[in-house]
Amino acid sequence: MYKSLQGSRAIAALLVVLFHLGSAVALEKYFGIGAFAIPFKFGSAGVEFFFVLSGFIILTAHRNDISKPHRLTSYISKRLIRIYPTYWIVFLLVFFLAIASSSLRNNVPHDVFLVLKSLLLIPQESGAPVLSVAWTLQYEMSFYLFFAFLILNRWVAIAIGLTLLYFYVTYTGVSPASFPLSFLFRDYVFLFAMGMAVSFVCSTKIMNAQRPIFYVCVGAMLFLCVAMDTVIDTNLLSGWKTLLYGLASSLIIIGLVQAELKGRVIFGQFWMQILGDSSYALYLIHFSVIGILCRFSMSIRLDKLGFAGAMIAYFTILCACLISSVAFHLWIEKPVVAYLRNRRISSEGGQQKAPAGA
């Protein structure tokens, strides 16, 4: 894994945290100070970066598995271990804490089938119950499924992709699509394709940038332009926002990768790498941490201090999100994932040696 990209994960996750934190502090039921929601009103764009990065990483890691069906089992086990264990731990923790609270009990589903679909990250019309941020993981798992078809047979996957593209072009804007088409026909699906295109470009002689930082700067400037359009509410780019963020993210990733290949690591500091490693945990737990600590702030009457109280709460909650995510990663996520990966490697090794032993 490129250290520059791992560090960029930290920034993308932090943007999402700041977006949700500012929005929460601005709510009337908490501090009701709208100014806190403005600076990082664009912070949800961290999701667009993650989607592009995911497309890049999956193709880079599994390029040699395409059209090799015997690699499918290994691919699936790697992807499941990466996503589900951490998600299930956080999901069940939040779910049972909500059930135990009389004020939150009605905010989580009680239908067993609905809970099961949420645990499996099956796309739902209602989004993502319990962990609202998990809607992005539904797209992630859908992309993993598509890539599984690439591993089975690239031509089948290409046919599926072209079919979806045809229906997207044909029906988008004609009439509101019903679920599940409303899930599939969103610009987010193109972000994974952008990431795959970036991986392809970086793996060939097409791209041999002499000044890779130029790509990072251009991508950052484009990202900033779209962000400013959101922050100041001009909304001139709103219809293209997702794709423009995707293009900006693609340029940034190209620049970071090319720079690292030339020996220049950006965001390679130790603390950035730790935050990057903890970015998945941060993404999953931050929304719940923000909600709990905002309620706690109200219980100790911090809102009575006005703007000063909001500032105290804002930075305290931000620090709590970062610290708790690093702790969760180091003490829970990392050991659990390492254990499961070792089991997978042992299992695959045993399967490979079995024929020789026979």
C-alpha positions in Angstrom: 0.0 0.0 0.0 1.3 3.4 -0.9 2.0 5.5 2.2 0.9 8.6 0.4 -2.5 7.1 -0.2 -2.8 5.8 3.3 -2.1 9.3 4.6 -4.7 10.7 2.2 -7.3 8.3 3.8 -6.8 10.1 7.0 -7.6 13.4 5.4 -10.7 12.1 3.6 -12.0 10.5 6.8 -11.3 13.7 8.8 -13.3 15.7 6.2 -16.4 13.4 6.8 -16.0 13.8 10.5 -15.8 17.5 10.4 -18.8 17.6 8.1 -21.0 15.6 10.6 -19.5 17.3 13.6 -20.2 20.8 12.3 -23.8 19.8 11.3 -24.5 18.3 14.7 -23.2 21.4 16.6 -25.4 23.6 14.4 -28.6 21.6 15.3 -31.1 23.5 17.4 -31.4 20.5 19.8 -27.7 21.0 20.6 -26.0 24.4 20.3 -28.0 25.8 17.4 -25.0 27.8 16.0 -25.3 27.5 12.2 -21.8 28.9 11.6 -20.2 25.6 12.7 -21.8 23.8 9.7 -20.4 26.2 7.1 -16.6 25.7 6.9 -16.8 21.9 6.2 -20.1 21.9 4.4 -18.3 20.1 1.6 -16.8 17.5 3.9 -19.0 14.7 2.7 -16.7 14.8 -0.5 -14.4 12.5 1.5 -16.7 9.8 0.4 -16.1 10.5 -3.2 -12.4 10.3 -2.6 -12.8 6.9 -0.8 -14.8 5.5 -3.8 -12.1 6.5 -6.3 -9.4 5.2 -4.0 -11.3 1.9 -3.6 -11.5 1.4 -7.4 -7.7 2.1 -7.6 -6.8 -0.3 -4.8 -8.9 -3.2 -5.8 -7.7 -3.2 -9.4 -4.1 -2.7 -8.3 -4.3 -5.5 -5.8 -6.3 -8.0 -8.0 -5.3 -7.1 -11.6 -3.6 -10.5 -12.0 -6.8 -12.3 -10.8 -9.0 -11.1 -13.6 -10.5 -14.0 -15.7 -9.0 -16.5 -13.3 -12.0 -18.2 -11.5 -9.8 -20.2 -9.2 -8.7 -16.9 -7.5 -12.3 -16.0 -6.7 -12.4 -17.7 -3.3 -9.2 -15.9 -2.1 -10.5 -12.6 -3.4 -13.9 -13.0 -1.6 -12.3 -14.0 1.7 -9.9 -11.0 1.6 -12.7 -8.5 0.9 -15.1 -10.0 3.5 -12.3 -9.9 6.2 -11.6 -6.3 5.2 -15.1 -5.0 5.6 -17.4 -7.2 7.8 -15.6 -8.0 11.1 -15.0 -4.3 12.0 -18.4 -3.3 10.7 -20.2 -6.0 12.7 -18.4 -5.1 15.9 -19.4 -1.4 15.6 -22.9 -2.2 14.3 -23.8 -4.6 17.1 -22.3 -2.3 19.8 -24.4 0.7 18.5 -27.4 -1.5 18.1 -27.5 -2.9 21.6 -26.6 0.4 23.2 -29.6 1.9 21.4 -31.8 -1.0 22.4 -30.7 -0.4 26.1 -31.6 3.3 25.9 -35.3 4.2 26.2 -34.7 7.4 24.2 -32.9 5.7 21.3 -34.8 2.4 21.2 -37.2 3.5 18.5 -34.4 4.8 16.3 -33.2 1.3 15.3 -35.1 -1.4 13.4 -36.8 -4.2 15.3 -37.5 -6.3 12.2 -35.1 -9.2 12.3 -35.0 -9.4 8.5 -34.2 -5.7 8.2 -31.4 -6.1 10.8 -30.0 -9.1 8.9 -30.0 -7.1 5.6 -28.2 -4.3 7.4 -25.6 -6.6 8.8 -25.0 -8.1 5.4 -24.8 -4.6 3.8 -27.5 -5.4 1.3 -28.7 -2.2 -0.3 -32.0 -1.0 1.1 -34.5 1.7 0.0 -34.4 3.0 3.6 -30.6 3.5 3.3 -28.6 2.1 6.2 -30.4 1.6 9.5 -28.4 1.7 12.8 -25.2 3.0 11.2 -26.3 5.6 8.8 -22.8 6.0 7.3 -23.0 2.4 6.1 -24.8 3.3 3.0 -21.3 3.9 1.4 -20.4 0.3 2.4 -23.4 -0.9 0.4 -21.9 0.7 -2.7 -18.5 -0.8 -1.7 -19.9 -4.3 -1.5 -21.7 -3.8 -4.8 -18.4 -2.9 -6.4 -16.7 -5.9 -4.9 -19.5 -8.0 -6.4 -18.9 -6.5 -9.9 -15.2 -7.2 -9.6 -15.9 -10.8 -8.6 -17.5 -11.1 -12.1 -14.3 -9.7 -13.6 -12.4 -12.5 -11.8 -14.9 -15.1 -13.1 -14.9 -13.7 -16.7 -13.9 -10.3 -17.8 -16.3 -10.3 -20.8 -19.3 -11.2 -18.6 -18.3 -8.3 -16.3 -17.9 -5.9 -19.3 -21.3 -6.9 -20.6 -22.9 -6.2 -17.1 -21.1 -2.9 -17.0 -22.3 -1.8 -20.5 -25.8 -2.9 -19.7 -25.9 -0.8 -16.6 -24.4 2.1 -18.5 -27.1 1.8 -21.2 -29.9 1.9 -18.7 -28.3 4.7 -16.8 -28.0 6.8 -20.0 -31.5 5.8 -21.1 -33.5 6.4 -18.0 -31.6 8.9 -15.9 -33.5 12.2 -15.9 -36.5 10.7 -17.8 -38.4 9.7 -14.6 -37.6 9.1 -11.0 -36.2 5.5 -10.8 -37.6 3.2 -8.1 -35.4 1.1 -5.9 -33.1 -0.7 -6.7 -32.5 1.3 -9.8 -32.4 4.4 -7.7 -29.4 2.8 -5.9 -27.6 1.8 -9.1 -28.2 4.8 -11.2 -26.2 7.3 -9.2 -23.0 9.0 -10.1 -21.2 7.2 -7.3 -20.9 4.0 -9.4 -18.7 5.9 -11.9 -16.2 6.8 -9.1 -15.1 3.2 -8.8 -14.6 3.1 -12.6 -12.5 6.3 -12.3 -10.3 4.6 -9.7 -9.8 1.6 -11.9 -8.9 3.9 -14.8 -6.3 5.6 -12.5 -4.9 2.2 -11.6 -4.6 1.2 -15.3 -2.9 4.5 -16.2 -0.4 4.2 -13.4 0.5 0.7 -14.3 1.4 1.5 -17.9 3.9 3.7 -19.7 1.1 6.1 -20.5 1.8 7.8 -17.3 5.3 8.7 -16.4 4.8 12.2 -14.9 8.0 14.2 -14.5 6.2 16.6 -12.2 3.7 14.5 -10.3 3.0 17.2 -7.7 1.5 19.2 -10.6 -1.3 16.6 -10.8 -1.8 16.8 -7.0 -2.1 20.6 -7.2 -4.5 20.6 -10.1 -6.6 17.9 -8.4 -6.6 19.9 -5.1 -7.5 23.1 -6.9 -10.4 21.4 -8.7 -11.5 19.9 -5.4 -11.3 23.3 -3.7 -13.4 24.9 -6.5 -16.2 22.4 -6.1 -16.0 22.7 -2.3 -16.3 26.5 -2.4 -19.3 26.2 -4.7 -20.9 24.1 -2.0 -19.8 26.3 1.0 -21.0 29.6 -0.5 -24.2 28.1 -1.9 -23.7 29.2 -5.5 -24.6 25.6 -6.6 -23.3 26.2 -10.1 -21.6 22.8 -10.1 -24.2 20.9 -8.0 -25.3 18.7 -10.9 -21.7 17.6 -11.6 -20.4 17.7 -8.1 -19.9 14.0 -7.6 -18.1 13.5 -10.9 -16.0 16.6 -10.4 -14.9 15.4 -7.0 -14.1 12.1 -8.6 -12.0 13.7 -11.3 -10.2 15.8 -8.7 -9.6 12.7 -6.5 -8.3 10.8 -9.6 -5.7 13.5 -10.3 -4.7 13.7 -6.7 -4.2 9.9 -6.6 -2.2 9.9 -9.8 0.1 12.5 -8.5 0.6 10.9 -5.1 1.3 7.5 -6.7 3.7 8.9 -9.3 5.5 11.0 -6.6 5.9 8.0 -4.4 7.2 5.8 -7.2 9.9 8.5 -7.7 10.8 8.4 -4.0 8.8 11.3 -2.7 6.3 10.2 0.0 3.6 12.8 0.8 1.6 12.4 4.1 4.2 9.8 5.2 4.5 11.1 8.7 4.0 8.4 11.4 0.9 10.1 12.9 -0.7 10.4 9.4 -0.1 6.7 8.8 -1.7 5.8 12.1 -4.7 8.0 11.3 -4.8 6.4 7.8 -4.7 2.9 9.3 -7.6 3.9 11.6 -9.6 5.7 8.9 -12.1 2.8 8.5 -12.7 2.7 12.3 -13.0 6.5 12.4 -15.5 6.4 9.6 -17.7 3.8 11.3 -17.7 5.1 14.9 -17.5 8.9 14.6 -21.2 9.5 14.0 -22.2 7.7 17.1 -19.4 9.3 19.2 -20.6 12.7 18.0 -24.2 12.0 19.0 -23.3 10.6 22.4 -21.0 13.5 23.3 -23.4 16.2 22.0 -26.0 14.8 24.3 -23.5 14.7 27.1 -22.6 18.3 26.4 -26.3 19.2 26.9 -26.5 17.2 30.1 -23.7 19.3 31.6 -25.3 22.5 30.3 -22.3 23.4 28.1 -24.7 25.1 25.7 -25.3 27.8 28.4 -21.8 29.1 27.6 -22.9 30.0 24.1 -20.3 30.1 21.4 -17.5 29.3 23.8 -19.3 26.2 25.0 -19.8 25.1 21.4 -16.1 25.6 20.7 -15.2 23.5 23.7 -17.6 20.8 22.7 -16.4 20.9 19.0 -12.7 20.4 19.7 -13.3 18.0 22.5 -15.6 15.8 20.4 -13.1 15.9 17.5 -10.3 14.8 19.7 -12.5 12.0 21.1 -13.3 10.8 17.7 -9.7 10.6 16.7 -8.5 9.0 19.9 -11.3 6.5 20.1 -10.8 5.4 16.4 -7.0 4.9 16.9 -7.7 2.9 20.1 -10.4 0.9 18.4 -8.1 0.2 15.5 -5.0 -0.8 17.6 -6.8 -2.8 20.2 -9.8 -4.4 18.4 -9.8 -4.0 14.6 -6.1 -4.8 13.9 -5.9 -7.9 16.1 -9.2 -9.3 14.9 -8.4 -8.7 11.2 -4.9 -10.1 11.7 -6.2 -13.3 13.3 -8.8 -13.8 10.5 -6.1 -13.2 7.8 -3.8 -15.7 9.4 -6.6 -18.2 9.5 -7.3 -17.5 5.8 -3.7 -17.9 4.8 -3.4 -21.2 6.8 -6.6 -22.5 5.2 -5.5 -21.6 1.7 -2.0 -23.1 2.3 -3.6 -26.3 3.5 -5.9 -26.4 0.5 -2.9 -25.9 -1.8 -0.9 -28.7 -0.2 -3.7 -31.2 0.0 -3.3 -32.5 -3.6 0.4 -33.1 -3.1 -0.3 -35.0 0.2 -2.9 -37.1 -1.5 
